[in-house]
Amino acid sequence: MTREEATAFYRKHYRRVFNICLRIVGDSADAEEIMQDTLLKYITGGPAGLSQQQTEAWLARTAIRKSLDVLRARKRSNLFKEELRAEQEEPAGADVSEESLTPEAVAEAIKDLGEPYNIVLGLVLIEGLDYEEISACTGQKQTTIRSSYSRGLAKLRTKLSNKRI
């Protein structure tokens, strides 16, 4: 791939890959690094001869896997910090009006649900992936994905209804 082709490829795919990573890891610096690693991996030695749809699927799967790896590493190294931060960020009976339930507020509520609910809900509701695609990317069974989605959706509804009170 020439430099011009690589630049065009990057410009075409960087935004979607970045958004997938950001929805999973929740940190723009980590998401940008994962996005760059994913695109670089494809440009320097990715599978050749793929259709446009197959290329996009390959990029999404790779970005999801790398994002999950970052989450696992973060969880192992910062478990205590994450628990402490979650306790401190949890509002004590904060009242929020219905007008404040913007898409950003819903996305923030999804992010606050914790693993694996935030990942599954983000991929299904925001990215529009189906259970089969998520299963292929994460290596989990579809039944596990469905269960996480169902439980996460129930937690999200409870969390959002508590904010409206």
C-alpha positions in Angstrom: 0.0 0.0 0.0 1.4 3.4 -1.0 1.6 6.3 1.3 -1.3 8.0 -0.5 -3.4 4.8 -0.3 -2.7 4.4 3.4 -3.6 8.1 4.0 -6.9 7.7 2.1 -7.6 4.4 4.0 -6.9 6.1 7.3 -9.2 9.0 6.5 -12.0 6.7 5.4 -12.0 4.5 8.5 -10.5 6.3 11.5 -13.7 7.9 12.8 -15.7 4.7 13.0 -12.9 2.7 14.5 -12.2 5.5 17.0 -15.9 5.6 18.1 -16.0 1.8 18.6 -13.0 2.0 20.8 -14.2 5.0 22.7 -17.5 3.4 23.5 -15.7 0.4 25.0 -12.7 1.9 26.8 -14.3 5.3 27.7 -11.0 7.2 27.4 -10.2 9.2 24.3 -6.4 8.7 24.6 -6.7 5.0 24.9 -9.3 4.9 22.1 -7.0 6.9 19.8 -4.1 4.6 20.5 -6.2 1.5 19.9 -7.6 3.0 16.7 -4.1 3.8 15.4 -2.8 0.3 16.3 -5.8 -1.3 14.5 -5.4 0.8 11.3 -1.6 0.4 11.3 -2.0 -3.4 11.7 -4.3 -3.5 8.6 -2.1 -1.1 6.6 1.1 -2.9 7.3 0.0 -6.5 7.0 -3.7 -6.9 7.2 -5.6 -9.5 5.1 -5.5 -8.7 1.4 -8.3 -9.0 -1.1 -11.2 -8.3 1.2 -14.3 -6.5 0.1 -15.3 -3.2 1.6 -17.7 -4.9 4.0 -15.2 -7.5 5.1 -12.6 -4.8 5.7 -14.9 -2.9 7.9 -15.8 -6.1 9.8 -12.2 -6.9 10.2 -11.4 -3.5 11.6 -14.4 -3.6 14.0 -13.4 -7.0 15.3 -9.8 -6.1 15.8 -10.7 -2.8 17.5 -13.1 -4.5 19.8 -10.6 -7.2 20.7 -7.8 -4.6 21.4 -10.3 -2.5 23.4 -11.2 -5.4 25.5 -7.6 -6.2 26.1 -7.0 -2.7 27.3 -10.0 -3.0 29.7 -8.7 -6.3 31.1 -5.2 -4.8 31.6 -6.7 -1.7 33.2 -8.9 -3.9 35.5 -6.0 -6.0 36.6 -3.7 -3.0 37.4 -6.2 -0.6 38.8 -8.9 -2.7 40.5 -8.7 -0.8 43.8 -8.7 2.6 42.1 -11.7 1.7 39.9 -13.8 0.5 42.9 -12.9 3.7 44.9 -13.8 5.9 41.9 -17.1 4.2 41.3 -18.1 4.7 45.0 -17.1 8.4 44.8 -18.9 9.0 41.5 -22.2 7.5 42.6 -24.5 10.3 43.4 -26.5 10.0 46.7 -30.1 10.4 45.6 -29.5 13.2 43.1 -32.7 14.4 41.4 -32.6 14.8 37.7 -35.4 16.1 35.6 -36.7 14.4 32.5 -35.2 17.1 30.3 -31.7 16.1 31.4 -32.1 12.6 29.9 -30.3 13.5 26.7 -28.6 10.9 24.5 -25.4 12.0 26.2 -26.9 11.3 29.6 -28.1 7.8 28.5 -24.6 7.1 27.0 -23.1 8.2 30.3 -25.5 5.9 32.2 -24.5 3.0 30.0 -20.8 3.8 30.6 -21.4 3.8 34.4 -23.0 0.3 34.4 -19.7 -1.4 34.4 -18.4 -4.4 32.6 -19.8 -6.4 30.7 -23.1 -4.5 30.5 -21.6 -1.3 29.2 -19.8 -3.1 26.5 -22.7 -5.1 25.3 -25.2 -2.3 25.5 -22.9 0.1 23.7 -22.2 -2.4 20.9 -25.9 -3.2 20.5 -27.6 0.1 21.1 -25.1 2.6 19.9 -23.0 0.7 17.3 -25.9 -1.4 16.0 -24.1 -4.8 16.1 -26.1 -7.9 16.5 -25.4 -10.8 19.0 -23.7 -12.9 16.4 -21.2 -10.2 15.5 -20.5 -9.4 19.2 -20.0 -13.1 19.9 -17.6 -13.4 17.0 -15.6 -10.4 18.2 -15.5 -11.2 21.9 -15.4 -15.0 21.8 -18.4 -15.2 24.2 -21.4 -17.4 23.5 -24.5 -15.6 22.0 -26.5 -16.7 25.0 -24.0 -14.9 27.3 -24.3 -11.8 25.2 -28.1 -11.9 25.2 -28.1 -12.4 29.0 -25.7 -9.5 29.5 -27.8 -7.3 27.2 -31.0 -8.2 29.0 -29.6 -7.6 32.5 -27.8 -4.5 31.4 -30.9 -3.1 29.9 -32.8 -3.7 33.1 -30.1 -2.0 35.1 -30.1 0.9 32.7 -33.9 1.3 33.0 -33.6 1.3 36.8 -30.8 3.8 36.8 -32.6 6.1 34.4 -35.9 5.9 36.3 -34.1 6.7 39.5 -32.8 9.8 37.9 -36.3 11.0 36.9 -37.7 10.9 40.5 
